[in-house]
Amino acid sequence: METSYLIQLLKEISDIMAENKDKLIAMDGIVGDGDLGLTMSDGFKAAYEAAADGAAADAGRLLFAAGKAMANKVPSTMGSLMATGLKQAGKDLKGKETLEDADLVQIFASYEAGVAKLGGAKVGDKTFLDGIHPAVESLKASLDAGESLSEMAGKAAQAAEEGFKATTTMLAVHGRAATRGEASRELEDPGAYVAALIMKAFEKSVAE
């Protein structure tokens, strides 16, 4: 697979964030300051536009440039976390000019690792990680099983969605939601929904 595929992936993520902007605003308005929809739609649009000219044949350089553009566009907490995920993926794929299925799995594993390191959260804390981690585990299992890329992506998207839905059983320990204490448990986490959207975009990008 050519590294130009990553441009398509970033476009799908940008598009799905724009489509879900109002929903993210509404969800974040309950537990945060309500700007998540704008942050994600503006941020991932900037990431896509930074890569869209196809100038970077190196997958690492492309992803790092996308992350840097996102960080500059939306320097909020969540914006910085998502940008860091892209930049970490860029660091880990440095020098790659063609992509195998294992490299695509690495992108999401690196994304998770970058977000976790910067944010200091862990799985179960009711954050983005609770959506992305099940997806990464699913991708690794599918890769080991020799499944097709479309199968891998479909299962990962389902795992992320299930992880997002499971946040309604978790107590928030980070951000404004944590101030609600036990009342935070029944709420859906908007960060985990962002992860589910990213994996839906991935599924769509490989289907095409």
Secondary structure, 3 states (H helix, E strand, C coil): CECCHHHHHHHHHHHHHHHCHHHHHHHHHHHCCCCHHHHHHHHHHHHHHHHCCCCCCCHHHHHHHHHHHHHHHCCCHHHHHHHHHHHHHHHHCCCCCECCHHHHHHHHHHHHHHHHHHHCCCCCCCCCHHHHHHHHHHHHHHHHCCCCHHHHHHHHHHHHHHHHHHHHHCCCCCCHHHHHHHHHCCCCCHHHHHHHHHHHHHHHHHHC
